[in-house]
């Protein structure tokens, strides 16, 4: 037991040392681990014949590791794992545009695409992915670049998040659908970053991201034109809402620069 405790402590210390040495490198390492690990997990799950049977526990493990690192090092406020100030609700239109975005995968109907066990596993794994991606892209990556230049941090965080969906091609996704996904993911990523700057909280982003992806498990099959229309609507809502919020942001709050 003592040996296991020592090993775990050493790993925690190594994570903290890497973070303190270079926050950007720390963020990129975690993003690389996430992309590779989940791509492999999806492939292995498919080879076992049970969708997300490996991805779901991996999502739990990575979520626990990330949350544990942030909590132990008292970085919850810094990385946005904090409640929203009551005054923010009215200023941000009670987040109503986020409800529309979160429902996007059900716009063209509902269907059961997988068996009951696969549906549960896929739903759970995607919930974890929402948390993980927000922490990595809006938390680690955005914060690491923010000290250099706000606009650059927003752009890189948003574009990297969107382009990260290109790995779906490795898992057999259609290229046209993937390109559409990249486009609206960049727009949503931009909106989420603005929300983070405005509220200093990632909670609205995590919830919207997780719900949007998770209810996709129950989405009916749609045509390419329907997906293109939905993508255009998502882009318009995301960019429009972001511009509305950005108009009220004169400068990045001091909390973001700490």
Secondary structure, DSSP 8 states (H G I E B T S, - for coil): -HHHHHHHHHHHHHHHHHHHH-HHHHHHHHHHHHHHHHHHHHHHHHHHTSTTTTHHHHHHHHHHHHHHHHHHTT-TTTTT-S---HHHHHHTGGGHHHHHHHTGGGTT-B---S-HHHHHHHHHHHHHHHHHHIIIIIIIIHHHHHTT-HHHHHHHHHHHHHHGGGGGGGGT--HHHHHHHHHHHHHHHHHHHHHHHHHS--HHHHHHHHHHHHGGGGB----HHHHHHHHHHHHHHHHHHHHHHHTT-SS--HHHH-
